[in-house]
């Protein structure tokens, strides 16, 4: 019962007791307590007084426990809000330690500070708007959809290495190849994993002229993926000058130069190829086998002989053997006899 209503009903009860007593006995009564003469009062007043005292103490009792209960409920609501915050931070992959007033709540909910919650599809009608909105955004991201976190006012809660942010960045790369350029230009803001995926995306989608700026970042393996695009007939604008620029950024081995030579053979004019690989072999012995390969393809045996004669006895054995076959008038093609493993075996 509410204190106000109880007080009113108690007053009415006291009045009813006093009136009822007065109607039965309207007389007065007085007595002495510890030598003190109390004034004569109506008997109705003496009867109503104990009832009034009982009412006063009962009201004080109710006020005390109501106040105590008010603060207890207030603390409980505070812990519930803290629990909601703990769930929220754990849900978005930023688990944070939260102090609760209730010790039992602390024991039960402290695990959230060391956990990442993953929302599943289900009924979210009974959860708070804050958690519901976070769960919906995370579910979208986990399903592969890109979400503008700034627009959703969600980005400020996520650290740079947050797994949700990283997954969302990957979704962005998959949905918008232009985003890859932004990642590379502002790489300090992104994890190395995102930077690597952005470089992969660039190599898959951009032309050679655009990628020239990032040649060193791309690395040798991605360069050969780019070469594969051009080799398959895709027009990516990889002219010989750009090819040379790319090559200058990498530490290439014999097999690498051999694959580049095969690409050049298919893509460029003979004179330009010979000029390029002569220059490469002059600065790097690992390109010599690829240069000789081109000379064989163009049937320039005299130049092949000059290079082989200058080499050591234990070098270029496979090419020397093939040269002997050609001088013997055997009509073999170099690609039928020599592959990447053989051509580079004695380099």
C-alpha positions as CSV (number, residue, x, y, z in Angstrom):
1,X,0.0,0.0,0.0
2,X,1.2,3.5,-0.7
3,X,2.2,5.6,2.3
4,X,-0.1,8.5,1.4
5,X,-3.2,6.3,1.1
6,X,-2.3,4.4,4.3
7,X,-1.9,7.7,6.2
8,X,-5.4,8.9,5.1
9,X,-7.1,5.7,5.9
10,X,-5.3,5.6,9.3
11,X,-6.5,9.1,10.1
12,X,-10.0,8.1,9.2
13,X,-9.7,5.0,11.4
14,X,-8.4,7.1,14.4
15,X,-11.3,9.5,14.0
16,X,-13.8,6.6,13.8
17,X,-12.3,5.1,17.0
18,X,-12.5,8.4,18.8
19,X,-16.0,9.1,17.7
20,X,-17.2,5.6,18.5
21,X,-15.7,5.8,22.0
22,X,-17.2,9.2,22.6
23,X,-20.6,8.0,21.7
24,X,-20.3,5.1,24.1
25,X,-18.7,7.1,26.9
26,X,-18.5,10.9,26.6
27,X,-16.8,11.3,30.0
28,X,-13.3,12.4,30.8
29,X,-10.5,10.7,32.6
30,X,-7.2,11.8,34.2
31,X,-4.4,10.0,36.1
32,X,-1.0,10.4,37.7
33,X,2.3,9.0,36.2
34,X,5.5,9.2,38.2
35,X,4.1,11.9,40.3
36,X,2.9,13.9,37.4
37,X,-0.8,14.7,37.1
38,X,-1.9,14.3,33.6
39,X,-4.7,16.6,32.5
40,X,-8.2,15.2,32.3
41,X,-9.1,14.4,28.7
42,X,-12.1,12.8,27.1
43,X,-12.0,9.1,27.3
44,X,-12.3,9.0,23.5
45,X,-8.9,10.9,23.2
46,X,-7.2,8.4,25.6
47,X,-8.4,5.5,23.4
48,X,-7.4,7.1,20.1
49,X,-3.9,8.0,21.3
50,X,-2.4,4.4,21.3
51,X,-4.0,3.9,17.9
52,X,-2.4,7.1,16.6
53,X,1.1,6.1,18.0
54,X,0.8,2.8,16.3
55,X,-0.1,4.5,13.1
56,X,2.8,6.9,13.4
57,X,5.3,4.1,14.0
58,X,3.9,2.0,11.2
59,X,4.1,5.0,8.8
60,X,7.8,5.5,9.8
61,X,8.4,1.8,9.3
62,X,6.9,2.0,5.8
63,X,8.8,5.1,4.9
64,X,12.1,3.5,6.0
65,X,11.7,0.4,4.0
66,X,10.2,2.2,1.1
67,X,13.3,4.4,1.0
68,X,15.6,1.4,1.4
69,X,13.8,-0.3,-1.4
70,X,14.0,2.8,-3.6
71,X,17.8,2.9,-3.4
72,X,18.0,-0.9,-3.8
73,X,15.9,-0.7,-7.0
74,X,18.0,2.3,-8.1
75,X,21.2,0.3,-7.7
76,X,19.6,-2.6,-9.5
77,X,18.7,-0.4,-12.4
78,X,22.2,1.0,-12.4
79,X,23.6,-2.5,-12.6
80,X,21.2,-3.4,-15.4
81,X,22.4,-0.4,-17.4
82,X,26.0,-1.4,-16.7
83,X,25.2,-4.9,-17.8
84,X,23.7,-3.5,-21.0
85,X,26.9,-1.6,-21.6
86,X,29.0,-4.7,-20.9
87,X,27.0,-6.7,-23.4
88,X,27.2,-3.9,-25.9
89,X,31.0,-3.6,-25.7
90,X,31.4,-7.3,-25.9
91,X,29.1,-7.5,-28.8
92,X,31.1,-4.9,-30.9
93,X,34.4,-6.6,-30.1
94,X,35.6,-4.1,-27.6
95,X,35.1,-5.9,-24.2
96,X,35.5,-3.6,-21.3
97,X,35.7,-4.2,-17.6
98,X,32.6,-2.9,-15.8
99,X,32.1,-2.6,-12.0
100,X,28.7,-3.6,-10.6
101,X,27.2,-2.7,-7.3
102,X,25.8,-6.1,-6.7
103,X,28.5,-8.8,-5.9
104,X,26.4,-11.6,-7.5
105,X,26.1,-9.5,-10.7
106,X,29.8,-8.9,-10.7
107,X,30.5,-12.7,-10.5
108,X,28.0,-13.5,-13.2
109,X,28.8,-10.7,-15.7
110,X,32.6,-10.3,-15.4
111,X,33.0,-12.8,-18.2
112,X,31.8,-10.2,-20.6
113,X,35.1,-8.3,-20.1
114,X,36.9,-11.2,-21.7
115,X,34.4,-12.3,-24.3
116,X,33.3,-11.3,-27.8
117,X,29.6,-12.0,-28.4
118,X,28.4,-13.0,-31.8
119,X,24.7,-12.3,-32.6
120,X,22.7,-15.0,-34.4
121,X,19.5,-14.5,-36.4
122,X,16.6,-14.4,-34.0
123,X,13.9,-12.4,-32.3
124,X,15.4,-9.1,-31.0
125,X,12.1,-7.5,-30.0
126,X,12.8,-7.8,-26.3
127,X,16.3,-6.3,-26.2
128,X,17.2,-2.7,-25.8
129,X,17.4,-0.4,-28.8
130,X,21.1,0.1,-28.3
131,X,21.9,-3.6,-28.4
132,X,19.3,-4.3,-31.1
133,X,20.9,-1.7,-33.4
134,X,24.4,-3.0,-32.8
135,X,23.3,-6.6,-33.4
136,X,21.7,-5.7,-36.7
137,X,24.8,-3.8,-37.9
138,X,27.1,-6.7,-36.9
139,X,24.8,-9.2,-38.6
140,X,24.9,-7.2,-41.8
141,X,28.7,-7.0,-41.7
142,X,29.1,-10.8,-40.9
143,X,26.8,-11.6,-43.9
144,X,29.2,-9.7,-46.2
145,X,27.4,-6.4,-46.5
146,X,29.3,-3.1,-46.3
147,X,27.9,-0.7,-43.7
148,X,28.9,3.0,-43.5
149,X,29.9,3.0,-39.8
150,X,30.3,6.7,-39.6
151,X,26.8,7.2,-40.9
152,X,25.5,4.8,-38.4
153,X,27.5,6.7,-35.7
154,X,29.2,3.4,-34.9
155,X,32.8,4.0,-36.0
156,X,33.8,6.0,-32.9
157,X,33.3,3.0,-30.7
158,X,35.7,0.7,-32.7
159,X,39.5,0.6,-32.5
160,X,41.6,0.4,-35.6
161,X,42.3,-3.3,-35.1
162,X,38.7,-4.2,-34.2
163,X,37.6,-7.5,-36.0
164,X,34.2,-6.1,-36.9
165,X,35.8,-3.0,-38.5
166,X,38.3,-5.2,-40.4
167,X,35.5,-7.4,-41.7
168,X,33.6,-4.4,-42.8
169,X,36.7,-3.0,-44.6
170,X,37.0,-6.3,-46.4
171,X,33.3,-6.0,-47.4
172,X,34.0,-2.5,-48.6
173,X,37.0,-3.8,-50.7
174,X,34.8,-6.5,-52.2
175,X,32.0,-4.0,-53.1
176,X,34.1,-1.1,-54.3
177,X,37.5,-1.6,-55.8
178,X,38.2,2.2,-55.7
179,X,38.4,1.8,-51.9
180,X,41.6,-0.2,-52.3
181,X,43.4,3.0,-53.5
182,X,42.3,4.8,-50.4
183,X,43.5,2.1,-48.2
184,X,47.0,2.1,-49.8
185,X,47.2,5.9,-49.7
186,X,46.2,6.0,-46.0
187,X,47.7,2.7,-44.9
188,X,48.5,3.9,-41.4
189,X,44.8,3.8,-40.6
190,X,44.3,0.2,-41.6
191,X,45.7,-3.2,-40.4
192,X,48.3,-5.0,-42.5
193,X,45.8,-7.6,-43.4
194,X,43.5,-5.0,-45.0
195,X,46.5,-3.4,-46.7
196,X,47.4,-6.8,-48.2
197,X,43.9,-7.4,-49.4
198,X,43.7,-3.9,-50.9
199,X,46.9,-4.6,-52.8
200,X,45.4,-7.9,-54.0
201,X,42.3,-6.0,-55.1
202,X,44.4,-3.4,-57.0
203,X,46.3,-6.1,-58.9
204,X,43.0,-7.7,-59.8
205,X,41.3,-4.6,-61.1
206,X,43.6,-1.7,-61.9
207,X,45.7,-1.0,-65.0
208,X,49.5,-1.1,-65.1
209,X,49.9,2.6,-65.2
210,X,47.9,3.1,-62.0
211,X,49.8,0.2,-60.3
212,X,53.2,1.6,-61.3
213,X,53.0,4.0,-58.3
214,X,52.6,1.0,-56.0
215,X,55.1,-1.3,-57.7
216,X,57.3,-1.8,-54.7
217,X,54.3,-2.3,-52.4
218,X,52.8,-4.9,-54.7
219,X,55.7,-7.2,-54.5
220,X,57.0,-9.9,-56.9
221,X,54.2,-12.4,-56.4
222,X,51.4,-9.9,-57.2
223,X,53.5,-8.6,-60.1
224,X,53.3,-12.0,-61.7
225,X,49.5,-12.1,-61.1
226,X,49.4,-8.8,-63.0
227,X,51.5,-10.4,-65.7
228,X,49.1,-13.3,-65.8
229,X,46.2,-10.8,-66.5
230,X,48.1,-9.3,-69.4
231,X,49.2,-12.7,-70.7
232,X,45.5,-13.9,-70.8
233,X,44.8,-11.1,-73.2
234,X,43.4,-8.5,-70.9
235,X,44.4,-5.0,-71.9
236,X,46.0,-3.4,-68.8
237,X,48.4,-1.1,-70.7
238,X,51.5,-3.0,-69.7
239,X,54.0,-1.7,-72.2
240,X,57.7,-2.5,-72.2
241,X,58.6,0.7,-70.4
242,X,56.2,-0.1,-67.6
243,X,57.4,-3.7,-67.5
244,X,61.0,-2.5,-67.0
245,X,59.9,-0.2,-64.2
246,X,58.2,-3.0,-62.4
247,X,61.1,-5.3,-62.8
248,X,63.5,-2.8,-61.3
249,X,61.6,-3.0,-58.0
250,X,62.0,-6.8,-57.4
251,X,64.8,-9.3,-56.7
252,X,64.2,-11.7,-59.5
253,X,65.7,-15.2,-60.1
254,X,66.3,-17.1,-63.2
255,X,62.9,-18.6,-63.4
256,X,61.3,-15.2,-62.9
257,X,63.2,-13.8,-65.9
258,X,62.3,-16.9,-67.9
259,X,58.6,-16.3,-67.3
260,X,58.9,-12.6,-68.1
261,X,60.7,-13.5,-71.4
262,X,57.9,-15.9,-72.4
263,X,55.4,-13.1,-71.7
264,X,57.5,-10.5,-73.7
265,X,57.8,-13.0,-76.6
266,X,54.1,-13.0,-76.9
267,X,53.5,-9.3,-76.2
268,X,56.2,-7.2,-77.7
269,X,58.3,-6.7,-80.9
270,X,61.5,-8.9,-81.2
271,X,63.9,-6.0,-81.4
272,X,62.5,-4.4,-78.3
273,X,62.6,-7.7,-76.4
274,X,66.2,-8.4,-77.3
275,X,67.2,-4.9,-76.3
276,X,65.5,-5.2,-73.0
277,X,66.9,-8.6,-72.1
278,X,70.4,-7.7,-73.2
279,X,70.3,-4.8,-70.8
280,X,68.9,-7.0,-68.0
281,X,71.5,-9.7,-68.5
282,X,74.2,-7.2,-68.5
283,X,73.2,-6.0,-65.1
284,X,72.1,-9.3,-63.6
285,X,73.5,-12.8,-64.6
286,X,70.2,-14.3,-63.5
287,X,68.6,-12.8,-66.7
288,X,71.1,-14.4,-69.0
289,X,69.3,-17.7,-69.5
290,X,66.1,-15.8,-70.4
291,X,68.0,-13.7,-72.9
292,X,69.5,-16.8,-74.6
293,X,66.0,-18.3,-74.6
294,X,64.8,-15.4,-76.7
295,X,67.8,-15.6,-79.0
296,X,66.9,-19.3,-79.6
297,X,63.3,-18.3,-80.3
298,X,64.4,-15.8,-82.8
299,X,66.9,-18.2,-84.3
300,X,69.8,-15.9,-83.6
301,X,72.3,-18.7,-83.1
302,X,75.5,-16.7,-83.7
303,X,74.7,-14.4,-80.7
304,X,73.8,-17.5,-78.7
305,X,77.3,-18.9,-79.4
306,X,79.0,-15.7,-78.4
307,X,77.3,-15.7,-75.0
308,X,77.8,-19.5,-74.4
309,X,81.5,-19.3,-75.3
310,X,82.0,-16.6,-72.7
311,X,80.3,-18.6,-69.9
312,X,82.1,-21.1,-67.6
313,X,82.1,-24.8,-68.4
314,X,79.7,-25.6,-65.6
315,X,77.2,-22.9,-66.5
316,X,74.2,-22.9,-68.8
317,X,74.7,-26.6,-69.6
318,X,71.1,-27.2,-70.8
319,X,71.3,-24.3,-73.2
320,X,74.7,-25.5,-74.4
321,X,73.3,-28.9,-75.0
322,X,70.4,-27.5,-77.0
323,X,72.8,-25.3,-79.0
324,X,74.6,-28.5,-80.0
325,X,71.4,-30.0,-81.2
326,X,70.6,-27.0,-83.3
327,X,74.1,-27.0,-84.8
328,X,73.6,-30.6,-85.6
329,X,70.7,-29.6,-87.9
330,X,68.1,-31.2,-85.6
331,X,64.8,-29.3,-86.0
332,X,63.9,-29.1,-82.3
333,X,62.1,-26.3,-80.7
334,X,63.5,-25.1,-77.4
335,X,60.1,-25.3,-75.6
336,X,59.9,-29.0,-76.5
337,X,63.3,-29.7,-74.8
338,X,63.8,-27.1,-72.1
339,X,61.5,-25.9,-69.4
340,X,61.9,-23.5,-66.4
341,X,63.5,-26.2,-64.2
342,X,66.0,-27.2,-66.8
343,X,66.9,-23.8,-68.2
344,X,67.8,-22.5,-64.7
345,X,69.5,-25.7,-63.3
346,X,73.1,-24.8,-64.1
347,X,72.8,-21.0,-63.9
